[in-house]
Amino acid sequence: MPPFRDDNKKYDFVLGNNFGKSCDKSLINFIKEELSAMGYSVGCNYPYSGGFITSYYSNLEKKIDTLQIEVDRDLYMCSKSYKKTFGFNDLKKNLNSLLYKVSDFSIKNQRKNFAAE
């Protein structure tokens, strides 16, 4: 996503769960806490709440969680040249770590199905 500011706060990530309709609240809170602990600023559902993907793939009754994750492109690339920055490798490492933690969280909380595109 392009850099986003709201009330003078810059967000590194915006998590969208279609205002609670596509992802269990405990999962989105877990991801928000993990990203925050990594030093990122995280917003939820504004300005990106999720669109087609979160509506189409989600099924909370079957425990299929769908979450849209928007990432500030300044974390990993130069907006003018579209080339990777030094932050790319840090972001990659942190997102890999997050995926392992989400997997563990989901197994412990019996939320085993994900939609990804």
PDB file as gemmi writes it, atoms N, CA and C in Angstrom:
CRYST1    1.000    1.000    1.000  90.00  90.00  90.00 P 1                      
ATOM      1  N   MET A   1       0.847  -1.172   0.000  1.00  0.00           N  
ATOM      2  CA  MET A   1       0.000   0.000   0.000  1.00  0.00           C  
ATOM      3  C   MET A   1       0.887   1.227   0.000  1.00  0.00           C  
ATOM      4  N   PRO A   2       0.391   2.321  -0.518  1.00  0.00           N  
ATOM      5  CA  PRO A   2       1.159   3.562  -0.398  1.00  0.00           C  
ATOM      6  C   PRO A   2       1.199   3.988   1.066  1.00  0.00           C  
ATOM      7  N   PRO A   3       2.170   4.801   1.444  1.00  0.00           N  
ATOM      8  CA  PRO A   3       2.214   5.256   2.841  1.00  0.00           C  
ATOM      9  C   PRO A   3       0.863   5.832   3.263  1.00  0.00           C  
ATOM     10  N   PHE A   4       0.432   5.499   4.479  1.00  0.00           N  
ATOM     11  CA  PHE A   4      -0.879   5.936   4.961  1.00  0.00           C  
ATOM     12  C   PHE A   4      -0.735   6.555   6.337  1.00  0.00           C  
ATOM     13  N   ARG A   5      -1.303   7.745   6.483  1.00  0.00           N  
ATOM     14  CA  ARG A   5      -1.327   8.442   7.763  1.00  0.00           C  
ATOM     15  C   ARG A   5      -2.766   8.735   8.133  1.00  0.00           C  
ATOM     16  N   ASP A   6      -3.051   8.619   9.425  1.00  0.00           N  
ATOM     17  CA  ASP A   6      -4.366   8.963   9.954  1.00  0.00           C  
ATOM     18  C   ASP A   6      -4.140   9.647  11.293  1.00  0.00           C  
ATOM     19  N   ASP A   7      -4.652  10.854  11.454  1.00  0.00           N  
ATOM     20  CA  ASP A   7      -4.441  11.628  12.685  1.00  0.00           C  
ATOM     21  C   ASP A   7      -2.959  11.725  13.028  1.00  0.00           C  
ATOM     22  N   ASN A   8      -2.146  12.003  12.006  1.00  0.00           N  
ATOM     23  CA  ASN A   8      -0.696  12.170  12.147  1.00  0.00           C  
ATOM     24  C   ASN A   8       0.034  10.901  12.571  1.00  0.00           C  
ATOM     25  N   LYS A   9      -0.610   9.748  12.502  1.00  0.00           N  
ATOM     26  CA  LYS A   9       0.057   8.484  12.790  1.00  0.00           C  
ATOM     27  C   LYS A   9       0.248   7.730  11.482  1.00  0.00           C  
ATOM     28  N   LYS A  10       1.472   7.283  11.251  1.00  0.00           N  
ATOM     29  CA  LYS A  10       1.789   6.524  10.046  1.00  0.00           C  
ATOM     30  C   LYS A  10       1.618   5.037  10.348  1.00  0.00           C  
ATOM     31  N   TYR A  11       0.938   4.333   9.471  1.00  0.00           N  
ATOM     32  CA  TYR A  11       0.729   2.898   9.672  1.00  0.00           C  
ATOM     33  C   TYR A  11       1.639   2.100   8.751  1.00  0.00           C  
ATOM     34  N   ASP A  12       2.346   1.125   9.339  1.00  0.00           N  
ATOM     35  CA  ASP A  12       3.164   0.208   8.555  1.00  0.00           C  
ATOM     36  C   ASP A  12       2.304  -0.903   7.967  1.00  0.00           C  
ATOM     37  N   PHE A  13       1.295  -1.310   8.715  1.00  0.00           N  
ATOM     38  CA  PHE A  13       0.388  -2.372   8.283  1.00  0.00           C  
ATOM     39  C   PHE A  13      -1.049  -1.952   8.543  1.00  0.00           C  
ATOM     40  N   VAL A  14      -1.939  -2.358   7.663  1.00  0.00           N  
ATOM     41  CA  VAL A  14      -3.370  -2.235   7.916  1.00  0.00           C  
ATOM     42  C   VAL A  14      -3.959  -3.632   7.717  1.00  0.00           C  
ATOM     43  N   LEU A  15      -4.577  -4.152   8.775  1.00  0.00           N  
ATOM     44  CA  LEU A  15      -5.212  -5.464   8.734  1.00  0.00           C  
ATOM     45  C   LEU A  15      -6.690  -5.284   8.451  1.00  0.00           C  
ATOM     46  N   GLY A  16      -7.200  -6.044   7.493  1.00  0.00           N  
ATOM     47  CA  GLY A  16      -8.609  -5.935   7.142  1.00  0.00           C  
ATOM     48  C   GLY A  16      -9.327  -7.262   7.293  1.00  0.00           C  
ATOM     49  N   ASN A  17     -10.373  -7.270   8.105  1.00  0.00           N  
ATOM     50  CA  ASN A  17     -11.182  -8.485   8.260  1.00  0.00           C  
ATOM     51  C   ASN A  17     -12.662  -8.191   7.996  1.00  0.00           C  
ATOM     52  N   ASN A  18     -12.891  -7.232   7.096  1.00  0.00           N  
ATOM     53  CA  ASN A  18     -14.259  -6.880   6.719  1.00  0.00           C  
ATOM     54  C   ASN A  18     -15.094  -6.560   7.956  1.00  0.00           C  
ATOM     55  N   PHE A  19     -14.497  -5.790   8.848  1.00  0.00           N  
ATOM     56  CA  PHE A  19     -15.144  -5.359  10.090  1.00  0.00           C  
ATOM     57  C   PHE A  19     -15.665  -6.539  10.906  1.00  0.00           C  
ATOM     58  N   GLY A  20     -14.805  -7.556  11.041  1.00  0.00           N  
ATOM     59  CA  GLY A  20     -15.137  -8.716  11.878  1.00  0.00           C  
ATOM     60  C   GLY A  20     -15.885  -9.822  11.182  1.00  0.00           C  
ATOM     61  N   LYS A  21     -16.177  -9.669   9.897  1.00  0.00           N  
ATOM     62  CA  LYS A  21     -16.980 -10.661   9.188  1.00  0.00           C  
ATOM     63  C   LYS A  21     -16.161 -11.775   8.547  1.00  0.00           C  
ATOM     64  N   SER A  22     -14.832 -11.605   8.447  1.00  0.00           N  
ATOM     65  CA  SER A  22     -14.052 -12.587   7.698  1.00  0.00           C  
ATOM     66  C   SER A  22     -12.924 -13.249   8.482  1.00  0.00           C  
ATOM     67  N   CYS A  23     -12.689 -12.806   9.689  1.00  0.00           N  
ATOM     68  CA  CYS A  23     -11.570 -13.343  10.464  1.00  0.00           C  
ATOM     69  C   CYS A  23     -11.921 -13.256  11.942  1.00  0.00           C  
ATOM     70  N   ASP A  24     -11.668 -14.339  12.643  1.00  0.00           N  
ATOM     71  CA  ASP A  24     -11.937 -14.370  14.072  1.00  0.00           C  
ATOM     72  C   ASP A  24     -11.178 -13.252  14.773  1.00  0.00           C  
ATOM     73  N   LYS A  25     -11.844 -12.617  15.723  1.00  0.00           N  
ATOM     74  CA  LYS A  25     -11.257 -11.475  16.434  1.00  0.00           C  
ATOM     75  C   LYS A  25      -9.956 -11.855  17.140  1.00  0.00           C  
ATOM     76  N   SER A  26      -9.889 -13.056  17.682  1.00  0.00           N  
ATOM     77  CA  SER A  26      -8.672 -13.457  18.397  1.00  0.00           C  
ATOM     78  C   SER A  26      -7.476 -13.551  17.459  1.00  0.00           C  
ATOM     79  N   LEU A  27      -7.705 -13.955  16.222  1.00  0.00           N  
ATOM     80  CA  LEU A  27      -6.605 -14.070  15.267  1.00  0.00           C  
ATOM     81  C   LEU A  27      -6.105 -12.698  14.830  1.00  0.00           C  
ATOM     82  N   ILE A  28      -7.004 -11.801  14.490  1.00  0.00           N  
ATOM     83  CA  ILE A  28      -6.561 -10.472  14.061  1.00  0.00           C  
ATOM     84  C   ILE A  28      -5.876  -9.742  15.219  1.00  0.00           C  
ATOM     85  N   ASN A  29      -6.370  -9.933  16.434  1.00  0.00           N  
ATOM     86  CA  ASN A  29      -5.714  -9.316  17.600  1.00  0.00           C  
ATOM     87  C   ASN A  29      -4.329  -9.899  17.817  1.00  0.00           C  
ATOM     88  N   PHE A  30      -4.193 -11.209  17.631  1.00  0.00           N  
ATOM     89  CA  PHE A  30      -2.894 -11.867  17.780  1.00  0.00           C  
ATOM     90  C   PHE A  30      -1.897 -11.296  16.775  1.00  0.00           C  
ATOM     91  N   ILE A  31      -2.314 -11.193  15.522  1.00  0.00           N  
ATOM     92  CA  ILE A  31      -1.419 -10.681  14.484  1.00  0.00           C  
ATOM     93  C   ILE A  31      -1.058  -9.225  14.757  1.00  0.00           C  
ATOM     94  N   LYS A  32      -2.020  -8.445  15.174  1.00  0.00           N  
ATOM     95  CA  LYS A  32      -1.751  -7.033  15.499  1.00  0.00           C  
ATOM     96  C   LYS A  32      -0.734  -6.932  16.629  1.00  0.00           C  
ATOM     97  N   GLU A  33      -0.899  -7.737  17.660  1.00  0.00           N  
ATOM     98  CA  GLU A  33       0.032  -7.715  18.793  1.00  0.00           C  
ATOM     99  C   GLU A  33       1.433  -8.150  18.372  1.00  0.00           C  
ATOM    100  N   GLU A  34       1.520  -9.187  17.553  1.00  0.00           N  
ATOM    101  CA  GLU A  34       2.833  -9.667  17.109  1.00  0.00           C  
ATOM    102  C   GLU A  34       3.550  -8.622  16.262  1.00  0.00           C  
ATOM    103  N   LEU A  35       2.835  -8.016  15.319  1.00  0.00           N  
ATOM    104  CA  LEU A  35       3.450  -6.978  14.493  1.00  0.00           C  
ATOM    105  C   LEU A  35       3.855  -5.773  15.338  1.00  0.00           C  
ATOM    106  N   SER A  36       3.019  -5.403  16.284  1.00  0.00           N  
ATOM    107  CA  SER A  36       3.345  -4.285  17.176  1.00  0.00           C  
ATOM    108  C   SER A  36       4.584  -4.594  17.998  1.00  0.00           C  
ATOM    109  N   ALA A  37       4.699  -5.828  18.478  1.00  0.00           N  
ATOM    110  CA  ALA A  37       5.869  -6.229  19.265  1.00  0.00           C  
ATOM    111  C   ALA A  37       7.146  -6.182  18.425  1.00  0.00           C  
ATOM    112  N   MET A  38       7.008  -6.310  17.109  1.00  0.00           N  
ATOM    113  CA  MET A  38       8.159  -6.216  16.206  1.00  0.00           C  
ATOM    114  C   MET A  38       8.523  -4.763  15.914  1.00  0.00           C  
ATOM    115  N   GLY A  39       7.724  -3.830  16.445  1.00  0.00           N  
ATOM    116  CA  GLY A  39       8.018  -2.418  16.262  1.00  0.00           C  
ATOM    117  C   GLY A  39       7.226  -1.732  15.165  1.00  0.00           C  
ATOM    118  N   TYR A  40       6.270  -2.435  14.581  1.00  0.00           N  
ATOM    119  CA  TYR A  40       5.462  -1.847  13.518  1.00  0.00           C  
ATOM    120  C   TYR A  40       4.221  -1.178  14.087  1.00  0.00           C  
ATOM    121  N   SER A  41       3.749  -0.144  13.387  1.00  0.00           N  
ATOM    122  CA  SER A  41       2.464   0.466  13.735  1.00  0.00           C  
ATOM    123  C   SER A  41       1.393  -0.233  12.891  1.00  0.00           C  
ATOM    124  N   VAL A  42       0.283  -0.578  13.543  1.00  0.00           N  
ATOM    125  CA  VAL A  42      -0.725  -1.410  12.891  1.00  0.00           C  
ATOM    126  C   VAL A  42      -2.112  -0.807  13.088  1.00  0.00           C  
ATOM    127  N   GLY A  43      -2.841  -0.704  11.997  1.00  0.00           N  
ATOM    128  CA  GLY A  43      -4.230  -0.276  12.040  1.00  0.00           C  
ATOM    129  C   GLY A  43      -5.130  -1.413  11.594  1.00  0.00           C  
ATOM    130  N   CYS A  44      -6.400  -1.286  11.889  1.00  0.00           N  
ATOM    131  CA  CYS A  44      -7.360  -2.323  11.506  1.00  0.00           C  
ATOM    132  C   CYS A  44      -8.552  -1.715  10.764  1.00  0.00           C  
ATOM    133  N   ASN A  45      -8.825  -2.271   9.605  1.00  0.00           N  
ATOM    134  CA  ASN A  45     -10.023  -2.005   8.820  1.00  0.00           C  
ATOM    135  C   ASN A  45     -10.159  -0.591   8.259  1.00  0.00           C  
ATOM    136  N   TYR A  46      -9.170   0.250   8.424  1.00  0.00           N  
ATOM    137  CA  TYR A  46      -9.241   1.565   7.816  1.00  0.00           C  
ATOM    138  C   TYR A  46      -7.864   1.964   7.328  1.00  0.00           C  
ATOM    139  N   PRO A  47      -7.706   2.312   6.079  1.00  0.00           N  
ATOM    140  CA  PRO A  47      -8.724   2.483   5.051  1.00  0.00           C  
ATOM    141  C   PRO A  47      -9.012   1.210   4.258  1.00  0.00           C  
ATOM    142  N   TYR A  48      -8.381   0.112   4.628  1.00  0.00           N  
ATOM    143  CA  TYR A  48      -8.574  -1.145   3.892  1.00  0.00           C  
ATOM    144  C   TYR A  48      -9.232  -2.177   4.795  1.00  0.00           C  
ATOM    145  N   SER A  49     -10.480  -2.476   4.550  1.00  0.00           N  
ATOM    146  CA  SER A  49     -11.183  -3.446   5.394  1.00  0.00           C  
ATOM    147  C   SER A  49     -11.232  -4.822   4.764  1.00  0.00           C  
ATOM    148  N   GLY A  50     -10.811  -4.916   3.536  1.00  0.00           N  
ATOM    149  CA  GLY A  50     -10.934  -6.184   2.811  1.00  0.00           C  
ATOM    150  C   GLY A  50     -12.103  -6.075   1.855  1.00  0.00           C  
ATOM    151  N   GLY A  51     -11.945  -6.656   0.725  1.00  0.00           N  
ATOM    152  CA  GLY A  51     -12.978  -6.570  -0.298  1.00  0.00           C  
ATOM    153  C   GLY A  51     -13.399  -7.942  -0.763  1.00  0.00           C  
ATOM    154  N   PHE A  52     -13.171  -8.197  -2.031  1.00  0.00           N  
ATOM    155  CA  PHE A  52     -13.614  -9.445  -2.640  1.00  0.00           C  
ATOM    156  C   PHE A  52     -13.047 -10.664  -1.922  1.00  0.00           C  
ATOM    157  N   ILE A  53     -11.757 -10.682  -1.707  1.00  0.00           N  
ATOM    158  CA  ILE A  53     -11.112 -11.869  -1.128  1.00  0.00           C  
ATOM    159  C   ILE A  53     -11.679 -12.184   0.253  1.00  0.00           C  
ATOM    160  N   THR A  54     -11.800 -11.174   1.100  1.00  0.00           N  
ATOM    161  CA  THR A  54     -12.300 -11.443   2.453  1.00  0.00           C  
ATOM    162  C   THR A  54     -13.759 -11.865   2.434  1.00  0.00           C  
ATOM    163  N   SER A  55     -14.522 -11.358   1.498  1.00  0.00           N  
ATOM    164  CA  SER A  55     -15.939 -11.745   1.409  1.00  0.00           C  
ATOM    165  C   SER A  55     -16.114 -13.116   0.771  1.00  0.00           C  
ATOM    166  N   TYR A  56     -15.351 -13.380  -0.262  1.00  0.00           N  
ATOM    167  CA  TYR A  56     -15.536 -14.599  -1.046  1.00  0.00           C  
ATOM    168  C   TYR A  56     -15.022 -15.853  -0.339  1.00  0.00           C  
ATOM    169  N   TYR A  57     -13.849 -15.769   0.271  1.00  0.00           N  
ATOM    170  CA  TYR A  57     -13.213 -16.961   0.819  1.00  0.00           C  
ATOM    171  C   TYR A  57     -13.553 -17.252   2.280  1.00  0.00           C  
ATOM    172  N   SER A  58     -13.981 -16.275   2.990  1.00  0.00           N  
ATOM    173  CA  SER A  58     -14.221 -16.452   4.421  1.00  0.00           C  
ATOM    174  C   SER A  58     -15.443 -17.317   4.708  1.00  0.00           C  
ATOM    175  N   ASN A  59     -15.317 -18.128   5.766  1.00  0.00           N  
ATOM    176  CA  ASN A  59     -16.459 -18.891   6.270  1.00  0.00           C  
ATOM    177  C   ASN A  59     -16.155 -19.190   7.738  1.00  0.00           C  
ATOM    178  N   LEU A  60     -16.567 -18.292   8.616  1.00  0.00           N  
ATOM    179  CA  LEU A  60     -16.234 -18.437  10.029  1.00  0.00           C  
ATOM    180  C   LEU A  60     -16.872 -19.675  10.652  1.00  0.00           C  
ATOM    181  N   GLU A  61     -18.028 -20.090  10.150  1.00  0.00           N  
ATOM    182  CA  GLU A  61     -18.663 -21.305  10.687  1.00  0.00           C  
ATOM    183  C   GLU A  61     -17.797 -22.531  10.448  1.00  0.00           C  
ATOM    184  N   LYS A  62     -17.071 -22.553   9.345  1.00  0.00           N  
ATOM    185  CA  LYS A  62     -16.160 -23.659   9.032  1.00  0.00           C  
ATOM    186  C   LYS A  62     -14.732 -23.349   9.479  1.00  0.00           C  
ATOM    187  N   LYS A  63     -14.587 -22.265  10.232  1.00  0.00           N  
ATOM    188  CA  LYS A  63     -13.289 -21.812  10.738  1.00  0.00           C  
ATOM    189  C   LYS A  63     -12.299 -21.514   9.608  1.00  0.00           C  
ATOM    190  N   ILE A  64     -12.813 -20.894   8.551  1.00  0.00           N  
ATOM    191  CA  ILE A  64     -11.957 -20.421   7.466  1.00  0.00           C  
ATOM    192  C   ILE A  64     -11.827 -18.909   7.633  1.00  0.00           C  
ATOM    193  N   ASP A  65     -10.688 -18.501   8.130  1.00  0.00           N  
ATOM    194  CA  ASP A  65     -10.408 -17.094   8.372  1.00  0.00           C  
ATOM    195  C   ASP A  65      -9.745 -16.477   7.146  1.00  0.00           C  
ATOM    196  N   THR A  66     -10.169 -15.276   6.812  1.00  0.00           N  
ATOM    197  CA  THR A  66      -9.583 -14.556   5.691  1.00  0.00           C  
ATOM    198  C   THR A  66      -9.221 -13.160   6.173  1.00  0.00           C  
ATOM    199  N   LEU A  67      -7.965 -12.821   6.010  1.00  0.00           N  
ATOM    200  CA  LEU A  67      -7.464 -11.540   6.491  1.00  0.00           C  
ATOM    201  C   LEU A  67      -6.681 -10.864   5.384  1.00  0.00           C  
ATOM    202  N   GLN A  68      -6.987  -9.615   5.124  1.00  0.00           N  
ATOM    203  CA  GLN A  68      -6.224  -8.827   4.170  1.00  0.00           C  
ATOM    204  C   GLN A  68      -5.150  -8.083   4.945  1.00  0.00           C  
ATOM    205  N   ILE A  69      -3.911  -8.194   4.487  1.00  0.00           N  
ATOM    206  CA  ILE A  69      -2.798  -7.507   5.133  1.00  0.00           C  
ATOM    207  C   ILE A  69      -2.171  -6.548   4.132  1.00  0.00           C  
ATOM    208  N   GLU A  70      -2.305  -5.274   4.409  1.00  0.00           N  
ATOM    209  CA  GLU A  70      -1.699  -4.234   3.578  1.00  0.00           C  
ATOM    210  C   GLU A  70      -0.396  -3.808   4.239  1.00  0.00           C  
ATOM    211  N   VAL A  71       0.662  -3.704   3.434  1.00  0.00           N  
ATOM    212  CA  VAL A  71       1.992  -3.375   3.937  1.00  0.00           C  
ATOM    213  C   VAL A  71       2.463  -2.074   3.284  1.00  0.00           C  
ATOM    214  N   ASP A  72       2.916  -1.142   4.101  1.00  0.00           N  
ATOM    215  CA  ASP A  72       3.466   0.108   3.580  1.00  0.00           C  
ATOM    216  C   ASP A  72       4.675  -0.222   2.720  1.00  0.00           C  
ATOM    217  N   ARG A  73       4.599   0.136   1.465  1.00  0.00           N  
ATOM    218  CA  ARG A  73       5.680  -0.232   0.540  1.00  0.00           C  
ATOM    219  C   ARG A  73       7.002   0.427   0.889  1.00  0.00           C  
ATOM    220  N   ASP A  74       6.972   1.521   1.663  1.00  0.00           N  
ATOM    221  CA  ASP A  74       8.227   2.158   2.073  1.00  0.00           C  
ATOM    222  C   ASP A  74       9.058   1.254   2.984  1.00  0.00           C  
ATOM    223  N   LEU A  75       8.450   0.218   3.543  1.00  0.00           N  
ATOM    224  CA  LEU A  75       9.197  -0.714   4.390  1.00  0.00           C  
ATOM    225  C   LEU A  75      10.156  -1.588   3.584  1.00  0.00           C  
ATOM    226  N   TYR A  76       9.888  -1.743   2.298  1.00  0.00           N  
ATOM    227  CA  TYR A  76      10.679  -2.692   1.527  1.00  0.00           C  
ATOM    228  C   TYR A  76      11.151  -2.190   0.166  1.00  0.00           C  
ATOM    229  N   MET A  77      10.664  -1.047  -0.286  1.00  0.00           N  
ATOM    230  CA  MET A  77      11.081  -0.570  -1.599  1.00  0.00           C  
ATOM    231  C   MET A  77      11.078   0.949  -1.668  1.00  0.00           C  
ATOM    232  N   CYS A  78      11.801   1.451  -2.621  1.00  0.00           N  
ATOM    233  CA  CYS A  78      11.813   2.880  -2.908  1.00  0.00           C  
ATOM    234  C   CYS A  78      10.621   3.168  -3.818  1.00  0.00           C  
ATOM    235  N   SER A  79       9.758   4.057  -3.392  1.00  0.00           N  
ATOM    236  CA  SER A  79       8.551   4.351  -4.171  1.00  0.00           C  
ATOM    237  C   SER A  79       8.855   4.998  -5.522  1.00  0.00           C  
ATOM    238  N   LYS A  80      10.002   5.624  -5.646  1.00  0.00           N  
ATOM    239  CA  LYS A  80      10.342   6.279  -6.919  1.00  0.00           C  
ATOM    240  C   LYS A  80      10.984   5.312  -7.904  1.00  0.00           C  
ATOM    241  N   SER A  81      11.912   4.479  -7.434  1.00  0.00           N  
ATOM    242  CA  SER A  81      12.634   3.591  -8.343  1.00  0.00           C  
ATOM    243  C   SER A  81      12.080   2.165  -8.353  1.00  0.00           C  
ATOM    244  N   TYR A  82      11.225   1.851  -7.398  1.00  0.00           N  
ATOM    245  CA  TYR A  82      10.661   0.499  -7.243  1.00  0.00           C  
ATOM    246  C   TYR A  82      11.737  -0.556  -6.964  1.00  0.00           C  
ATOM    247  N   LYS A  83      12.853  -0.123  -6.407  1.00  0.00           N  
ATOM    248  CA  LYS A  83      13.928  -1.058  -6.061  1.00  0.00           C  
ATOM    249  C   LYS A  83      13.847  -1.388  -4.578  1.00  0.00           C  
ATOM    250  N   LYS A  84      14.279  -2.605  -4.252  1.00  0.00           N  
ATOM    251  CA  LYS A  84      14.316  -3.032  -2.853  1.00  0.00           C  
ATOM    252  C   LYS A  84      15.220  -2.106  -2.041  1.00  0.00           C  
ATOM    253  N   THR A  85      14.810  -1.889  -0.799  1.00  0.00           N  
ATOM    254  CA  THR A  85      15.635  -1.114   0.119  1.00  0.00           C  
ATOM    255  C   THR A  85      16.262  -2.071   1.131  1.00  0.00           C  
ATOM    256  N   PHE A  86      17.081  -1.524   2.006  1.00  0.00           N  
ATOM    257  CA  PHE A  86      17.694  -2.342   3.049  1.00  0.00           C  
ATOM    258  C   PHE A  86      16.635  -2.934   3.983  1.00  0.00           C  
ATOM    259  N   GLY A  87      15.483  -2.309   4.066  1.00  0.00           N  
ATOM    260  CA  GLY A  87      14.414  -2.820   4.916  1.00  0.00           C  
ATOM    261  C   GLY A  87      13.758  -4.076   4.401  1.00  0.00           C  
ATOM    262  N   PHE A  88      13.991  -4.422   3.145  1.00  0.00           N  
ATOM    263  CA  PHE A  88      13.359  -5.592   2.552  1.00  0.00           C  
ATOM    264  C   PHE A  88      13.678  -6.868   3.331  1.00  0.00           C  
ATOM    265  N   ASN A  89      14.942  -7.093   3.618  1.00  0.00           N  
ATOM    266  CA  ASN A  89      15.331  -8.328   4.302  1.00  0.00           C  
ATOM    267  C   ASN A  89      14.794  -8.410   5.723  1.00  0.00           C  
ATOM    268  N   ASP A  90      14.753  -7.279   6.420  1.00  0.00           N  
ATOM    269  CA  ASP A  90      14.178  -7.264   7.767  1.00  0.00           C  
ATOM    270  C   ASP A  90      12.686  -7.592   7.718  1.00  0.00           C  
ATOM    271  N   LEU A  91      11.989  -6.982   6.782  1.00  0.00           N  
ATOM    272  CA  LEU A  91      10.561  -7.257   6.643  1.00  0.00           C  
ATOM    273  C   LEU A  91      10.327  -8.725   6.300  1.00  0.00           C  
ATOM    274  N   LYS A  92      11.106  -9.252   5.389  1.00  0.00           N  
ATOM    275  CA  LYS A  92      10.987 -10.664   5.004  1.00  0.00           C  
ATOM    276  C   LYS A  92      11.188 -11.578   6.213  1.00  0.00           C  
ATOM    277  N   LYS A  93      12.213 -11.311   6.993  1.00  0.00           N  
ATOM    278  CA  LYS A  93      12.488 -12.111   8.191  1.00  0.00           C  
ATOM    279  C   LYS A  93      11.330 -12.010   9.179  1.00  0.00           C  
ATOM    280  N   ASN A  94      10.833 -10.805   9.396  1.00  0.00           N  
ATOM    281  CA  ASN A  94       9.740 -10.611  10.352  1.00  0.00           C  
ATOM    282  C   ASN A  94       8.446 -11.273   9.885  1.00  0.00           C  
ATOM    283  N   LEU A  95       8.148 -11.192   8.585  1.00  0.00           N  
ATOM    284  CA  LEU A  95       6.929 -11.830   8.082  1.00  0.00           C  
ATOM    285  C   LEU A  95       7.034 -13.349   8.134  1.00  0.00           C  
ATOM    286  N   ASN A  96       8.218 -13.891   7.871  1.00  0.00           N  
ATOM    287  CA  ASN A  96       8.409 -15.339   8.022  1.00  0.00           C  
ATOM    288  C   ASN A  96       8.179 -15.761   9.469  1.00  0.00           C  
ATOM    289  N   SER A  97       8.716 -15.009  10.399  1.00  0.00           N  
ATOM    290  CA  SER A  97       8.515 -15.288  11.817  1.00  0.00           C  
ATOM    291  C   SER A  97       7.036 -15.210  12.176  1.00  0.00           C  
ATOM    292  N   LEU A  98       6.362 -14.193  11.664  1.00  0.00           N  
ATOM    293  CA  LEU A  98       4.932 -14.033  11.923  1.00  0.00           C  
ATOM    294  C   LEU A  98       4.140 -15.233  11.413  1.00  0.00           C  
ATOM    295  N   LEU A  99       4.472 -15.724  10.228  1.00  0.00           N  
ATOM    296  CA  LEU A  99       3.748 -16.875   9.674  1.00  0.00           C  
ATOM    297  C   LEU A  99       3.880 -18.111  10.559  1.00  0.00           C  
ATOM    298  N   TYR A 100       5.063 -18.345  11.084  1.00  0.00           N  
ATOM    299  CA  TYR A 100       5.243 -19.477  12.006  1.00  0.00           C  
ATOM    300  C   TYR A 100       4.411 -19.289  13.278  1.00  0.00           C  
ATOM    301  N   LYS A 101       4.394 -18.078  13.788  1.00  0.00           N  
ATOM    302  CA  LYS A 101       3.622 -17.804  15.000  1.00  0.00           C  
ATOM    303  C   LYS A 101       2.122 -17.933  14.753  1.00  0.00           C  
ATOM    304  N   VAL A 102       1.662 -17.482  13.601  1.00  0.00           N  
ATOM    305  CA  VAL A 102       0.241 -17.619  13.256  1.00  0.00           C  
ATOM    306  C   VAL A 102      -0.125 -19.094  13.119  1.00  0.00           C  
ATOM    307  N   SER A 103       0.752 -19.874  12.520  1.00  0.00           N  
ATOM    308  CA  SER A 103       0.506 -21.306  12.388  1.00  0.00           C  
ATOM    309  C   SER A 103       0.378 -21.959  13.759  1.00  0.00           C  
ATOM    310  N   ASP A 104       1.287 -21.663  14.658  1.00  0.00           N  
ATOM    311  CA  ASP A 104       1.222 -22.209  16.021  1.00  0.00           C  
ATOM    312  C   ASP A 104      -0.052 -21.752  16.732  1.00  0.00           C  
ATOM    313  N   PHE A 105      -0.367 -20.476  16.612  1.00  0.00           N  
ATOM    314  CA  PHE A 105      -1.572 -19.935  17.226  1.00  0.00           C  
ATOM    315  C   PHE A 105      -2.812 -20.661  16.718  1.00  0.00           C  
ATOM    316  N   SER A 106      -2.860 -20.868  15.432  1.00  0.00           N  
ATOM    317  CA  SER A 106      -4.036 -21.497  14.820  1.00  0.00           C  
ATOM    318  C   SER A 106      -4.196 -22.948  15.261  1.00  0.00           C  
ATOM    319  N   ILE A 107      -3.111 -23.657  15.351  1.00  0.00           N  
ATOM    320  CA  ILE A 107      -3.186 -25.051  15.810  1.00  0.00           C  
ATOM    321  C   ILE A 107      -3.651 -25.102  17.259  1.00  0.00           C  
ATOM    322  N   LYS A 108      -3.096 -24.244  18.083  1.00  0.00           N  
ATOM    323  CA  LYS A 108      -3.486 -24.215  19.494  1.00  0.00           C  
ATOM    324  C   LYS A 108      -4.939 -23.802  19.684  1.00  0.00           C  
ATOM    325  N   ASN A 109      -5.443 -22.978  18.769  1.00  0.00           N  
ATOM    326  CA  ASN A 109      -6.802 -22.473  18.889  1.00  0.00           C  
ATOM    327  C   ASN A 109      -7.772 -23.149  17.920  1.00  0.00           C  
ATOM    328  N   GLN A 110      -7.326 -24.217  17.315  1.00  0.00           N  
ATOM    329  CA  GLN A 110      -8.152 -25.041  16.431  1.00  0.00           C  
ATOM    330  C   GLN A 110      -8.738 -24.262  15.268  1.00  0.00           C  
ATOM    331  N   ARG A 111      -7.977 -23.306  14.761  1.00  0.00           N  
ATOM    332  CA  ARG A 111      -8.389 -22.565  13.567  1.00  0.00           C  
ATOM    333  C   ARG A 111      -7.425 -22.993  12.474  1.00  0.00           C  
ATOM    334  N   LYS A 112      -7.791 -24.031  11.783  1.00  0.00           N  
ATOM    335  CA  LYS A 112      -6.845 -24.710  10.891  1.00  0.00           C  
ATOM    336  C   LYS A 112      -6.977 -24.344   9.425  1.00  0.00           C  
ATOM    337  N   ASN A 113      -7.977 -23.620   9.046  1.00  0.00           N  
ATOM    338  CA  ASN A 113      -8.181 -23.338   7.628  1.00  0.00           C  
ATOM    339  C   ASN A 113      -7.971 -21.861   7.350  1.00  0.00           C  
ATOM    340  N   PHE A 114      -7.221 -21.586   6.299  1.00  0.00           N  
ATOM    341  CA  PHE A 114      -6.949 -20.219   5.908  1.00  0.00           C  
ATOM    342  C   PHE A 114      -7.265 -20.050   4.434  1.00  0.00           C  
ATOM    343  N   ALA A 115      -7.629 -18.870   4.073  1.00  0.00           N  
ATOM    344  CA  ALA A 115      -7.775 -18.517   2.669  1.00  0.00           C  
ATOM    345  C   ALA A 115      -6.631 -17.594   2.322  1.00  0.00           C  
ATOM    346  N   ALA A 116      -5.960 -17.884   1.234  1.00  0.00           N  
ATOM    347  CA  ALA A 116      -4.840 -17.044   0.807  1.00  0.00           C  
ATOM    348  C   ALA A 116      -4.877 -16.892  -0.695  1.00  0.00           C  
ATOM    349  N   GLU A 117      -4.517 -15.702  -1.130  1.00  0.00           N  
ATOM    350  CA  GLU A 117      -4.456 -15.473  -2.584  1.00  0.00           C  
ATOM    351  C   GLU A 117      -3.316 -14.544  -2.866  1.00  0.00           C  
TER     352      GLU A 117                                                      
END                                                                             
